Amino acid sequence: MNKIKIWHNPRCTKSREAVSLLEENGCEPEIVKYLDNKLTNEEMKSLLKMLDMSARELMRTAEAVYKELGLKDVPDEEALINAMVENPKLIQRPILIKGSKAIIGRPASVIAEFIK
């Protein structure tokens, strides 16, 4: 089985559920606490490519910082990536990475399929 990396926020219920599910299935995930360890623009771009998503699709648009920064009206992909790097709370979670593939681990059923 390929090593699984999880971008994890310990305060998030869904993220904690994802870690538990991985462990229950015999996985020892590499946990990346992305709120504590600043990501680079290159890491964000690589992740977006693995997810096959745009920056906006990966953003948590209900976060206060999204509104504070006026991101709803920002069309520039690079600016949205920069916003997520500078404000990692904007990133959807949890994110699981295995090899060159990645998913957002919600609902939990997608995790079970991903780790097969």
Biopython code that builds the backbone (N, CA, C, O; Angstrom):
import numpy as np
from Bio.PDB.StructureBuilder import StructureBuilder

atoms = [
    (1, "MET", "N", (0.847, -1.190, 0.000)),
    (1, "MET", "CA", (0.000, 0.000, 0.000)),
    (1, "MET", "C", (0.886, 1.244, 0.000)),
    (1, "MET", "O", (1.855, 1.322, 0.755)),
    (2, "ASN", "N", (0.550, 2.213, -0.847)),
    (2, "ASN", "CA", (1.285, 3.466, -0.868)),
    (2, "ASN", "C", (1.076, 4.220, 0.434)),
    (2, "ASN", "O", (0.023, 4.133, 1.066)),
    (3, "LYS", "N", (2.093, 4.953, 0.813)),
    (3, "LYS", "CA", (2.010, 5.810, 1.990)),
    (3, "LYS", "C", (0.962, 6.895, 1.734)),
    (3, "LYS", "O", (0.881, 7.451, 0.639)),
    (4, "ILE", "N", (0.172, 7.181, 2.751)),
    (4, "ILE", "CA", (-0.851, 8.213, 2.620)),
    (4, "ILE", "C", (-0.472, 9.396, 3.498)),
    (4, "ILE", "O", (-0.133, 9.250, 4.672)),
    (5, "LYS", "N", (-0.541, 10.563, 2.891)),
    (5, "LYS", "CA", (-0.295, 11.810, 3.598)),
    (5, "LYS", "C", (-1.653, 12.473, 3.795)),
    (5, "LYS", "O", (-2.495, 12.456, 2.897)),
    (6, "ILE", "N", (-1.864, 13.057, 4.972)),
    (6, "ILE", "CA", (-3.112, 13.764, 5.208)),
    (6, "ILE", "C", (-2.807, 15.171, 5.697)),
    (6, "ILE", "O", (-2.061, 15.368, 6.656)),
    (7, "TRP", "N", (-3.398, 16.139, 5.018)),
    (7, "TRP", "CA", (-3.334, 17.523, 5.478)),
    (7, "TRP", "C", (-4.431, 17.627, 6.516)),
    (7, "TRP", "O", (-5.616, 17.544, 6.197)),
    (8, "HIS", "N", (-4.027, 17.807, 7.752)),
    (8, "HIS", "CA", (-4.889, 17.605, 8.906)),
    (8, "HIS", "C", (-5.004, 18.856, 9.769)),
    (8, "HIS", "O", (-4.027, 19.562, 10.017)),
    (9, "ASN", "N", (-6.217, 19.099, 10.210)),
    (9, "ASN", "CA", (-6.490, 20.129, 11.215)),
    (9, "ASN", "C", (-7.086, 19.396, 12.415)),
    (9, "ASN", "O", (-8.240, 18.970, 12.354)),
    (10, "PRO", "N", (-6.332, 19.240, 13.503)),
    (10, "PRO", "CA", (-6.816, 18.484, 14.658)),
    (10, "PRO", "C", (-8.103, 19.036, 15.275)),
    (10, "PRO", "O", (-8.793, 18.316, 15.997)),
    (11, "ARG", "N", (-8.433, 20.288, 15.004)),
    (11, "ARG", "CA", (-9.653, 20.877, 15.565)),
    (11, "ARG", "C", (-10.893, 20.576, 14.725)),
    (11, "ARG", "O", (-12.014, 20.869, 15.139)),
    (12, "CYS", "N", (-10.691, 19.999, 13.560)),
    (12, "CYS", "CA", (-11.789, 19.702, 12.639)),
    (12, "CYS", "C", (-12.285, 18.269, 12.845)),
    (12, "CYS", "O", (-11.506, 17.318, 12.785)),
    (13, "THR", "N", (-13.576, 18.129, 13.085)),
    (13, "THR", "CA", (-14.175, 16.812, 13.299)),
    (13, "THR", "C", (-13.951, 15.893, 12.111)),
    (13, "THR", "O", (-13.565, 14.738, 12.286)),
    (14, "LYS", "N", (-14.185, 16.388, 10.912)),
    (14, "LYS", "CA", (-14.028, 15.560, 9.710)),
    (14, "LYS", "C", (-12.575, 15.129, 9.528)),
    (14, "LYS", "O", (-12.310, 14.011, 9.085)),
    (15, "SER", "N", (-11.655, 15.990, 9.861)),
    (15, "SER", "CA", (-10.249, 15.662, 9.746)),
    (15, "SER", "C", (-9.862, 14.589, 10.767)),
    (15, "SER", "O", (-9.130, 13.655, 10.439)),
    (16, "ARG", "N", (-10.347, 14.720, 11.990)),
    (16, "ARG", "CA", (-10.080, 13.693, 13.008)),
    (16, "ARG", "C", (-10.696, 12.356, 12.607)),
    (16, "ARG", "O", (-10.091, 11.303, 12.808)),
    (17, "GLU", "N", (-11.901, 12.401, 12.039)),
    (17, "GLU", "CA", (-12.545, 11.173, 11.559)),
    (17, "GLU", "C", (-11.705, 10.504, 10.474)),
    (17, "GLU", "O", (-11.575, 9.280, 10.447)),
    (18, "ALA", "N", (-11.145, 11.301, 9.595)),
    (18, "ALA", "CA", (-10.328, 10.750, 8.507)),
    (18, "ALA", "C", (-9.093, 10.044, 9.058)),
    (18, "ALA", "O", (-8.751, 8.951, 8.607)),
    (19, "VAL", "N", (-8.425, 10.660, 10.027)),
    (19, "VAL", "CA", (-7.242, 10.030, 10.626)),
    (19, "VAL", "C", (-7.640, 8.723, 11.296)),
    (19, "VAL", "O", (-6.950, 7.715, 11.145)),
    (20, "SER", "N", (-8.737, 8.729, 12.030)),
    (20, "SER", "CA", (-9.215, 7.510, 12.697)),
    (20, "SER", "C", (-9.518, 6.412, 11.687)),
    (20, "SER", "O", (-9.145, 5.256, 11.886)),
    (21, "LEU", "N", (-10.188, 6.774, 10.613)),
    (21, "LEU", "CA", (-10.534, 5.791, 9.583)),
    (21, "LEU", "C", (-9.275, 5.190, 8.950)),
    (21, "LEU", "O", (-9.213, 3.986, 8.704)),
    (22, "LEU", "N", (-8.294, 6.020, 8.693)),
    (22, "LEU", "CA", (-7.037, 5.524, 8.134)),
    (22, "LEU", "C", (-6.391, 4.538, 9.103)),
    (22, "LEU", "O", (-5.966, 3.455, 8.702)),
    (23, "GLU", "N", (-6.318, 4.908, 10.359)),
    (23, "GLU", "CA", (-5.684, 4.048, 11.358)),
    (23, "GLU", "C", (-6.457, 2.747, 11.546)),
    (23, "GLU", "O", (-5.848, 1.687, 11.692)),
    (24, "GLU", "N", (-7.780, 2.810, 11.547)),
    (24, "GLU", "CA", (-8.614, 1.611, 11.675)),
    (24, "GLU", "C", (-8.391, 0.648, 10.519)),
    (24, "GLU", "O", (-8.602, -0.557, 10.659)),
    (25, "ASN", "N", (-7.966, 1.178, 9.376)),
    (25, "ASN", "CA", (-7.728, 0.352, 8.195)),
    (25, "ASN", "C", (-6.249, 0.006, 8.022)),
    (25, "ASN", "O", (-5.819, -0.374, 6.933)),
    (26, "GLY", "N", (-5.476, 0.140, 9.098)),
    (26, "GLY", "CA", (-4.082, -0.276, 9.080)),
    (26, "GLY", "C", (-3.123, 0.692, 8.425)),
    (26, "GLY", "O", (-1.968, 0.343, 8.181)),
    (27, "CYS", "N", (-3.570, 1.896, 8.134)),
    (27, "CYS", "CA", (-2.689, 2.904, 7.542)),
    (27, "CYS", "C", (-2.019, 3.705, 8.658)),
    (27, "CYS", "O", (-2.636, 4.013, 9.677)),
    (28, "GLU", "N", (-0.779, 4.025, 8.449)),
    (28, "GLU", "CA", (-0.073, 4.928, 9.344)),
    (28, "GLU", "C", (0.212, 6.195, 8.541)),
    (28, "GLU", "O", (1.281, 6.336, 7.947)),
    (29, "PRO", "N", (-0.748, 7.110, 8.529)),
    (29, "PRO", "CA", (-0.606, 8.283, 7.654)),
    (29, "PRO", "C", (0.498, 9.228, 8.110)),
    (29, "PRO", "O", (0.801, 9.348, 9.297)),
    (30, "GLU", "N", (1.079, 9.885, 7.132)),
    (30, "GLU", "CA", (1.973, 11.002, 7.422)),
    (30, "GLU", "C", (1.066, 12.205, 7.633)),
    (30, "GLU", "O", (0.371, 12.631, 6.711)),
    (31, "ILE", "N", (1.071, 12.745, 8.828)),
    (31, "ILE", "CA", (0.160, 13.845, 9.161)),
    (31, "ILE", "C", (0.876, 15.177, 8.974)),
    (31, "ILE", "O", (1.933, 15.427, 9.553)),
    (32, "VAL", "N", (0.269, 16.021, 8.151)),
    (32, "VAL", "CA", (0.785, 17.361, 7.906)),
    (32, "VAL", "C", (-0.200, 18.338, 8.543)),
    (32, "VAL", "O", (-1.331, 18.484, 8.077)),
    (33, "LYS", "N", (0.231, 18.993, 9.592)),
    (33, "LYS", "CA", (-0.616, 20.004, 10.237)),
    (33, "LYS", "C", (-0.412, 21.314, 9.478)),
    (33, "LYS", "O", (0.410, 22.154, 9.844)),
    (34, "TYR", "N", (-1.181, 21.451, 8.426)),
    (34, "TYR", "CA", (-0.957, 22.540, 7.473)),
    (34, "TYR", "C", (-1.240, 23.918, 8.050)),
    (34, "TYR", "O", (-0.817, 24.921, 7.475)),
    (35, "LEU", "N", (-1.947, 23.990, 9.171)),
    (35, "LEU", "CA", (-2.153, 25.298, 9.802)),
    (35, "LEU", "C", (-0.908, 25.738, 10.560)),
    (35, "LEU", "O", (-0.692, 26.933, 10.766)),
    (36, "ASP", "N", (-0.091, 24.776, 10.975)),
    (36, "ASP", "CA", (1.129, 25.077, 11.734)),
    (36, "ASP", "C", (2.364, 25.196, 10.852)),
    (36, "ASP", "O", (3.294, 25.932, 11.182)),
    (37, "ASN", "N", (2.378, 24.482, 9.741)),
    (37, "ASN", "CA", (3.536, 24.454, 8.847)),
    (37, "ASN", "C", (3.160, 25.104, 7.530)),
    (37, "ASN", "O", (2.432, 24.525, 6.724)),
    (38, "LYS", "N", (3.659, 26.303, 7.317)),
    (38, "LYS", "CA", (3.284, 27.056, 6.129)),
    (38, "LYS", "C", (3.621, 26.306, 4.844)),
    (38, "LYS", "O", (4.731, 25.803, 4.670)),
    (39, "LEU", "N", (2.654, 26.245, 3.965)),
    (39, "LEU", "CA", (2.815, 25.606, 2.660)),
    (39, "LEU", "C", (3.397, 26.614, 1.678)),
    (39, "LEU", "O", (3.331, 27.824, 1.895)),
    (40, "THR", "N", (3.960, 26.102, 0.606)),
    (40, "THR", "CA", (4.491, 26.974, -0.440)),
    (40, "THR", "C", (3.493, 27.064, -1.592)),
    (40, "THR", "O", (2.576, 26.251, -1.702)),
    (41, "ASN", "N", (3.683, 28.047, -2.429)),
    (41, "ASN", "CA", (2.854, 28.167, -3.633)),
    (41, "ASN", "C", (3.002, 26.929, -4.503)),
    (41, "ASN", "O", (2.029, 26.462, -5.095)),
    (42, "GLU", "N", (4.224, 26.396, -4.581)),
    (42, "GLU", "CA", (4.468, 25.206, -5.398)),
    (42, "GLU", "C", (3.683, 24.013, -4.851)),
    (42, "GLU", "O", (3.114, 23.241, -5.623)),
    (43, "GLU", "N", (3.648, 23.855, -3.519)),
    (43, "GLU", "CA", (2.884, 22.756, -2.920)),
    (43, "GLU", "C", (1.398, 22.899, -3.221)),
    (43, "GLU", "O", (0.721, 21.913, -3.514)),
    (44, "MET", "N", (0.890, 24.132, -3.148)),
    (44, "MET", "CA", (-0.531, 24.358, -3.446)),
    (44, "MET", "C", (-0.833, 24.048, -4.907)),
    (44, "MET", "O", (-1.845, 23.417, -5.210)),
    (45, "LYS", "N", (0.026, 24.482, -5.804)),
    (45, "LYS", "CA", (-0.192, 24.227, -7.227)),
    (45, "LYS", "C", (-0.144, 22.729, -7.518)),
    (45, "LYS", "O", (-0.951, 22.209, -8.289)),
    (46, "SER", "N", (0.804, 22.049, -6.896)),
    (46, "SER", "CA", (0.915, 20.604, -7.075)),
    (46, "SER", "C", (-0.338, 19.905, -6.555)),
    (46, "SER", "O", (-0.867, 19.002, -7.204)),
    (47, "LEU", "N", (-0.806, 20.321, -5.394)),
    (47, "LEU", "CA", (-2.015, 19.733, -4.825)),
    (47, "LEU", "C", (-3.220, 19.975, -5.728)),
    (47, "LEU", "O", (-3.997, 19.054, -5.979)),
    (48, "LEU", "N", (-3.381, 21.176, -6.208)),
    (48, "LEU", "CA", (-4.514, 21.487, -7.089)),
    (48, "LEU", "C", (-4.484, 20.609, -8.337)),
    (48, "LEU", "O", (-5.525, 20.164, -8.820)),
    (49, "LYS", "N", (-3.293, 20.367, -8.847)),
    (49, "LYS", "CA", (-3.160, 19.497, -10.026)),
    (49, "LYS", "C", (-3.582, 18.073, -9.674)),
    (49, "LYS", "O", (-4.300, 17.431, -10.440)),
    (50, "MET", "N", (-3.137, 17.574, -8.509)),
    (50, "MET", "CA", (-3.509, 16.217, -8.086)),
    (50, "MET", "C", (-5.019, 16.090, -7.870)),
    (50, "MET", "O", (-5.616, 15.058, -8.174)),
    (51, "LEU", "N", (-5.621, 17.151, -7.342)),
    (51, "LEU", "CA", (-7.065, 17.150, -7.088)),
    (51, "LEU", "C", (-7.876, 17.419, -8.356)),
    (51, "LEU", "O", (-9.077, 17.152, -8.399)),
    (52, "ASP", "N", (-7.212, 17.952, -9.391)),
    (52, "ASP", "CA", (-7.879, 18.390, -10.613)),
    (52, "ASP", "C", (-8.959, 19.424, -10.271)),
    (52, "ASP", "O", (-10.114, 19.313, -10.683)),
    (53, "MET", "N", (-8.533, 20.432, -9.501)),
    (53, "MET", "CA", (-9.437, 21.491, -9.054)),
    (53, "MET", "C", (-8.807, 22.855, -9.296)),
    (53, "MET", "O", (-7.593, 22.993, -9.445)),
    (54, "SER", "N", (-9.673, 23.847, -9.330)),
    (54, "SER", "CA", (-9.192, 25.224, -9.335)),
    (54, "SER", "C", (-8.979, 25.647, -7.880)),
    (54, "SER", "O", (-9.449, 24.984, -6.955)),
    (55, "ALA", "N", (-8.277, 26.740, -7.695)),
    (55, "ALA", "CA", (-8.050, 27.256, -6.342)),
    (55, "ALA", "C", (-9.385, 27.554, -5.652)),
    (55, "ALA", "O", (-9.571, 27.225, -4.481)),
    (56, "ARG", "N", (-10.295, 28.169, -6.374)),
    (56, "ARG", "CA", (-11.582, 28.513, -5.751)),
    (56, "ARG", "C", (-12.340, 27.266, -5.290)),
    (56, "ARG", "O", (-12.985, 27.286, -4.242)),
    (57, "GLU", "N", (-12.267, 26.191, -6.061)),
    (57, "GLU", "CA", (-12.959, 24.960, -5.673)),
    (57, "GLU", "C", (-12.407, 24.386, -4.376)),
    (57, "GLU", "O", (-13.125, 23.699, -3.648)),
    (58, "LEU", "N", (-11.149, 24.657, -4.082)),
    (58, "LEU", "CA", (-10.521, 24.133, -2.874)),
    (58, "LEU", "C", (-10.741, 25.043, -1.660)),
    (58, "LEU", "O", (-10.410, 24.673, -0.534)),
    (59, "MET", "N", (-11.293, 26.219, -1.897)),
    (59, "MET", "CA", (-11.440, 27.196, -0.813)),
    (59, "MET", "C", (-12.699, 26.991, 0.018)),
    (59, "MET", "O", (-13.751, 26.583, -0.472)),
    (60, "ARG", "N", (-12.535, 27.295, 1.299)),
    (60, "ARG", "CA", (-13.657, 27.316, 2.237)),
    (60, "ARG", "C", (-14.246, 28.729, 2.176)),
    (60, "ARG", "O", (-13.780, 29.639, 2.860)),
    (61, "THR", "N", (-15.265, 28.890, 1.354)),
    (61, "THR", "CA", (-15.811, 30.226, 1.085)),
    (61, "THR", "C", (-16.656, 30.781, 2.230)),
    (61, "THR", "O", (-17.029, 31.954, 2.205)),
    (62, "ALA", "N", (-16.958, 29.964, 3.221)),
    (62, "ALA", "CA", (-17.732, 30.452, 4.363)),
    (62, "ALA", "C", (-16.840, 31.006, 5.482)),
    (62, "ALA", "O", (-17.341, 31.553, 6.465)),
    (63, "GLU", "N", (-15.531, 30.863, 5.331)),
    (63, "GLU", "CA", (-14.611, 31.381, 6.347)),
    (63, "GLU", "C", (-14.655, 32.912, 6.365)),
    (63, "GLU", "O", (-14.781, 33.553, 5.322)),
    (64, "ALA", "N", (-14.551, 33.477, 7.554)),
    (64, "ALA", "CA", (-14.569, 34.938, 7.702)),
    (64, "ALA", "C", (-13.462, 35.601, 6.890)),
    (64, "ALA", "O", (-13.676, 36.658, 6.297)),
    (65, "VAL", "N", (-12.284, 34.988, 6.861)),
    (65, "VAL", "CA", (-11.161, 35.574, 6.136)),
    (65, "VAL", "C", (-11.445, 35.651, 4.631)),
    (65, "VAL", "O", (-10.942, 36.552, 3.959)),
    (66, "TYR", "N", (-12.227, 34.737, 4.103)),
    (66, "TYR", "CA", (-12.611, 34.773, 2.691)),
    (66, "TYR", "C", (-13.367, 36.073, 2.407)),
    (66, "TYR", "O", (-13.105, 36.761, 1.420)),
    (67, "LYS", "N", (-14.297, 36.387, 3.285)),
    (67, "LYS", "CA", (-15.081, 37.619, 3.125)),
    (67, "LYS", "C", (-14.219, 38.854, 3.398)),
    (67, "LYS", "O", (-14.291, 39.839, 2.663)),
    (68, "GLU", "N", (-13.405, 38.798, 4.459)),
    (68, "GLU", "CA", (-12.544, 39.928, 4.817)),
    (68, "GLU", "C", (-11.601, 40.318, 3.687)),
    (68, "GLU", "O", (-11.344, 41.502, 3.467)),
    (69, "LEU", "N", (-11.092, 39.334, 2.978)),
    (69, "LEU", "CA", (-10.142, 39.588, 1.887)),
    (69, "LEU", "C", (-10.840, 39.891, 0.558)),
    (69, "LEU", "O", (-10.183, 40.190, -0.439)),
    (70, "GLY", "N", (-12.164, 39.813, 0.551)),
    (70, "GLY", "CA", (-12.910, 40.091, -0.678)),
    (70, "GLY", "C", (-12.598, 39.111, -1.798)),
    (70, "GLY", "O", (-12.552, 39.497, -2.966)),
    (71, "LEU", "N", (-12.384, 37.843, -1.450)),
    (71, "LEU", "CA", (-11.960, 36.861, -2.443)),
    (71, "LEU", "C", (-13.057, 36.466, -3.426)),
    (71, "LEU", "O", (-12.765, 35.930, -4.494)),
    (72, "LYS", "N", (-14.295, 36.723, -3.080)),
    (72, "LYS", "CA", (-15.405, 36.393, -3.989)),
    (72, "LYS", "C", (-15.231, 37.092, -5.336)),
    (72, "LYS", "O", (-15.609, 36.556, -6.377)),
    (73, "ASP", "N", (-14.659, 38.282, -5.303)),
    (73, "ASP", "CA", (-14.517, 39.084, -6.514)),
    (73, "ASP", "C", (-13.138, 38.981, -7.169)),
    (73, "ASP", "O", (-12.826, 39.747, -8.080)),
    (74, "VAL", "N", (-12.312, 38.034, -6.708)),
    (74, "VAL", "CA", (-10.956, 37.886, -7.257)),
    (74, "VAL", "C", (-10.970, 36.779, -8.321)),
    (74, "VAL", "O", (-11.197, 35.614, -7.997)),
    (75, "PRO", "N", (-10.728, 37.141, -9.592)),
    (75, "PRO", "CA", (-10.754, 36.133, -10.653)),
    (75, "PRO", "C", (-9.404, 35.432, -10.875)),
    (75, "PRO", "O", (-9.349, 34.388, -11.524)),
    (76, "ASP", "N", (-8.325, 36.002, -10.339)),
    (76, "ASP", "CA", (-6.976, 35.537, -10.627)),
    (76, "ASP", "C", (-6.606, 34.297, -9.810)),
    (76, "ASP", "O", (-6.570, 34.344, -8.581)),
    (77, "GLU", "N", (-6.331, 33.188, -10.504)),
    (77, "GLU", "CA", (-5.972, 31.915, -9.861)),
    (77, "GLU", "C", (-4.751, 32.069, -8.960)),
    (77, "GLU", "O", (-4.731, 31.555, -7.842)),
    (78, "GLU", "N", (-3.745, 32.768, -9.442)),
    (78, "GLU", "CA", (-2.512, 32.956, -8.666)),
    (78, "GLU", "C", (-2.800, 33.703, -7.356)),
    (78, "GLU", "O", (-2.244, 33.365, -6.311)),
    (79, "ALA", "N", (-3.661, 34.707, -7.417)),
    (79, "ALA", "CA", (-4.010, 35.463, -6.207)),
    (79, "ALA", "C", (-4.762, 34.575, -5.208)),
    (79, "ALA", "O", (-4.569, 34.700, -3.998)),
    (80, "LEU", "N", (-5.611, 33.685, -5.709)),
    (80, "LEU", "CA", (-6.346, 32.777, -4.825)),
    (80, "LEU", "C", (-5.394, 31.757, -4.186)),
    (80, "LEU", "O", (-5.538, 31.419, -3.011)),
    (81, "ILE", "N", (-4.434, 31.275, -4.957)),
    (81, "ILE", "CA", (-3.433, 30.360, -4.409)),
    (81, "ILE", "C", (-2.634, 31.072, -3.322)),
    (81, "ILE", "O", (-2.409, 30.513, -2.248)),
    (82, "ASN", "N", (-2.209, 32.294, -3.595)),
    (82, "ASN", "CA", (-1.471, 33.073, -2.597)),
    (82, "ASN", "C", (-2.293, 33.269, -1.332)),
    (82, "ASN", "O", (-1.762, 33.195, -0.224)),
    (83, "ALA", "N", (-3.583, 33.518, -1.495)),
    (83, "ALA", "CA", (-4.459, 33.708, -0.336)),
    (83, "ALA", "C", (-4.511, 32.447, 0.520)),
    (83, "ALA", "O", (-4.501, 32.533, 1.748)),
    (84, "MET", "N", (-4.567, 31.272, -0.116)),
    (84, "MET", "CA", (-4.601, 30.022, 0.654)),
    (84, "MET", "C", (-3.263, 29.760, 1.343)),
    (84, "MET", "O", (-3.237, 29.255, 2.466)),
    (85, "VAL", "N", (-2.162, 30.095, 0.690)),
    (85, "VAL", "CA", (-0.845, 29.915, 1.303)),
    (85, "VAL", "C", (-0.720, 30.820, 2.530)),
    (85, "VAL", "O", (-0.226, 30.398, 3.575)),
    (86, "GLU", "N", (-1.167, 32.051, 2.393)),
    (86, "GLU", "CA", (-1.076, 33.009, 3.499)),
    (86, "GLU", "C", (-2.134, 32.779, 4.576)),
    (86, "GLU", "O", (-1.937, 33.160, 5.729)),
    (87, "ASN", "N", (-3.240, 32.166, 4.211)),
    (87, "ASN", "CA", (-4.367, 31.941, 5.134)),
    (87, "ASN", "C", (-4.854, 30.501, 4.987)),
    (87, "ASN", "O", (-5.896, 30.262, 4.376)),
    (88, "PRO", "N", (-4.117, 29.545, 5.536)),
    (88, "PRO", "CA", (-4.446, 28.137, 5.311)),
    (88, "PRO", "C", (-5.818, 27.708, 5.831)),
    (88, "PRO", "O", (-6.293, 26.628, 5.477)),
    (89, "LYS", "N", (-6.461, 28.526, 6.659)),
    (89, "LYS", "CA", (-7.831, 28.212, 7.081)),
    (89, "LYS", "C", (-8.774, 28.146, 5.890)),
    (89, "LYS", "O", (-9.851, 27.556, 5.973)),
    (90, "LEU", "N", (-8.368, 28.752, 4.787)),
    (90, "LEU", "CA", (-9.197, 28.780, 3.582)),
    (90, "LEU", "C", (-9.229, 27.444, 2.848)),
    (90, "LEU", "O", (-10.064, 27.244, 1.966)),
    (91, "ILE", "N", (-8.326, 26.526, 3.204)),
    (91, "ILE", "CA", (-8.197, 25.265, 2.476)),
    (91, "ILE", "C", (-9.193, 24.234, 2.996)),
    (91, "ILE", "O", (-9.291, 23.999, 4.201)),
    (92, "GLN", "N", (-9.933, 23.623, 2.067)),
    (92, "GLN", "CA", (-10.837, 22.527, 2.429)),
    (92, "GLN", "C", (-10.044, 21.431, 3.129)),
    (92, "GLN", "O", (-8.849, 21.266, 2.882)),
    (93, "ARG", "N", (-10.707, 20.691, 3.995)),
    (93, "ARG", "CA", (-10.041, 19.621, 4.722)),
    (93, "ARG", "C", (-11.003, 18.492, 5.001)),
    (93, "ARG", "O", (-12.220, 18.671, 4.957)),
    (94, "PRO", "N", (-10.453, 17.331, 5.286)),
    (94, "PRO", "CA", (-9.063, 16.923, 5.189)),
    (94, "PRO", "C", (-8.713, 16.588, 3.740)),
    (94, "PRO", "O", (-9.580, 16.262, 2.929)),
    (95, "ILE", "N", (-7.433, 16.678, 3.444)),
    (95, "ILE", "CA", (-6.939, 16.311, 2.119)),
    (95, "ILE", "C", (-6.035, 15.099, 2.291)),
    (95, "ILE", "O", (-5.129, 15.101, 3.125)),
    (96, "LEU", "N", (-6.289, 14.066, 1.495)),
    (96, "LEU", "CA", (-5.479, 12.855, 1.528)),
    (96, "LEU", "C", (-4.721, 12.740, 0.218)),
    (96, "LEU", "O", (-5.271, 12.967, -0.860)),
    (97, "ILE", "N", (-3.449, 12.384, 0.331)),
    (97, "ILE", "CA", (-2.589, 12.264, -0.843)),
    (97, "ILE", "C", (-1.950, 10.882, -0.830)),
    (97, "ILE", "O", (-1.391, 10.441, 0.175)),
    (98, "LYS", "N", (-2.050, 10.212, -1.973)),
    (98, "LYS", "CA", (-1.428, 8.897, -2.142)),
    (98, "LYS", "C", (-0.784, 8.888, -3.518)),
    (98, "LYS", "O", (-1.471, 8.919, -4.539)),
    (99, "GLY", "N", (0.545, 8.846, -3.535)),
    (99, "GLY", "CA", (1.246, 8.896, -4.813)),
    (99, "GLY", "C", (0.969, 10.221, -5.508)),
    (99, "GLY", "O", (1.226, 11.290, -4.955)),
    (100, "SER", "N", (0.445, 10.142, -6.722)),
    (100, "SER", "CA", (0.149, 11.362, -7.487)),
    (100, "SER", "C", (-1.341, 11.692, -7.476)),
    (100, "SER", "O", (-1.803, 12.512, -8.269)),
    (101, "LYS", "N", (-2.085, 11.062, -6.585)),
    (101, "LYS", "CA", (-3.531, 11.288, -6.480)),
    (101, "LYS", "C", (-3.853, 11.942, -5.142)),
    (101, "LYS", "O", (-3.158, 11.722, -4.150)),
    (102, "ALA", "N", (-4.904, 12.743, -5.124)),
    (102, "ALA", "CA", (-5.355, 13.393, -3.897)),
    (102, "ALA", "C", (-6.869, 13.499, -3.915)),
    (102, "ALA", "O", (-7.493, 13.559, -4.974)),
    (103, "ILE", "N", (-7.451, 13.520, -2.715)),
    (103, "ILE", "CA", (-8.893, 13.725, -2.572)),
    (103, "ILE", "C", (-9.148, 14.612, -1.360)),
    (103, "ILE", "O", (-8.317, 14.735, -0.460)),
    (104, "ILE", "N", (-10.314, 15.218, -1.371)),
    (104, "ILE", "CA", (-10.824, 15.838, -0.148)),
    (104, "ILE", "C", (-11.605, 14.732, 0.548)),
    (104, "ILE", "O", (-12.505, 14.138, -0.046)),
    (105, "GLY", "N", (-11.270, 14.457, 1.783)),
    (105, "GLY", "CA", (-11.812, 13.304, 2.499)),
    (105, "GLY", "C", (-13.186, 13.496, 3.102)),
    (105, "GLY", "O", (-13.396, 13.196, 4.277)),
    (106, "ARG", "N", (-14.112, 13.987, 2.324)),
    (106, "ARG", "CA", (-15.506, 14.119, 2.745)),
    (106, "ARG", "C", (-16.377, 13.741, 1.566)),
    (106, "ARG", "O", (-16.120, 14.180, 0.445)),
    (107, "PRO", "N", (-17.369, 12.961, 1.786)),
    (107, "PRO", "CA", (-17.707, 12.231, 3.008)),
    (107, "PRO", "C", (-16.705, 11.100, 3.261)),
    (107, "PRO", "O", (-15.886, 10.779, 2.400)),
    (108, "ALA", "N", (-16.783, 10.513, 4.435)),
    (108, "ALA", "CA", (-15.835, 9.473, 4.834)),
    (108, "ALA", "C", (-15.811, 8.301, 3.850)),
    (108, "ALA", "O", (-14.790, 7.625, 3.724)),
    (109, "SER", "N", (-16.899, 8.058, 3.165)),
    (109, "SER", "CA", (-16.964, 6.935, 2.223)),
    (109, "SER", "C", (-15.932, 7.064, 1.108)),
    (109, "SER", "O", (-15.482, 6.050, 0.575)),
    (110, "VAL", "N", (-15.548, 8.280, 0.743)),
    (110, "VAL", "CA", (-14.544, 8.443, -0.312)),
    (110, "VAL", "C", (-13.162, 8.026, 0.169)),
    (110, "VAL", "O", (-12.311, 7.646, -0.635)),
    (111, "ILE", "N", (-12.936, 8.095, 1.475)),
    (111, "ILE", "CA", (-11.648, 7.688, 2.035)),
    (111, "ILE", "C", (-11.476, 6.180, 1.908)),
    (111, "ILE", "O", (-10.418, 5.692, 1.511)),
    (112, "ALA", "N", (-12.524, 5.459, 2.249)),
    (112, "ALA", "CA", (-12.463, 3.992, 2.172)),
    (112, "ALA", "C", (-12.126, 3.545, 0.754)),
    (112, "ALA", "O", (-11.324, 2.629, 0.571)),
    (113, "GLU", "N", (-12.713, 4.163, -0.228)),
    (113, "GLU", "CA", (-12.439, 3.825, -1.629)),
    (113, "GLU", "C", (-11.013, 4.226, -2.007)),
    (113, "GLU", "O", (-10.334, 3.493, -2.726)),
    (114, "PHE", "N", (-10.563, 5.371, -1.533)),
    (114, "PHE", "CA", (-9.240, 5.912, -1.871)),
    (114, "PHE", "C", (-8.113, 5.031, -1.337)),
    (114, "PHE", "O", (-7.083, 4.893, -1.996)),
    (115, "ILE", "N", (-8.284, 4.432, -0.159)),
    (115, "ILE", "CA", (-7.187, 3.665, 0.450)),
    (115, "ILE", "C", (-7.121, 2.227, -0.019)),
    (115, "ILE", "O", (-6.199, 1.503, 0.356)),
    (116, "LYS", "N", (-8.084, 1.792, -0.837)),
    (116, "LYS", "CA", (-8.057, 0.414, -1.351)),
    (116, "LYS", "C", (-6.852, 0.171, -2.211)),
    (116, "LYS", "O", (-6.673, -0.933, -2.725)),
]
sb = StructureBuilder()
sb.init_structure("model")
sb.init_model(0)
sb.init_chain("A")
sb.init_seg("    ")
for serial, (resi, resn, name, xyz) in enumerate(atoms, 1):
    if name == "N":
        sb.init_residue(resn, " ", resi, " ")
    sb.init_atom(name, np.array(xyz, "f"), 0.0, 1.0, " ", f" {name:<3s}", serial, name[0])
structure = sb.get_structure()
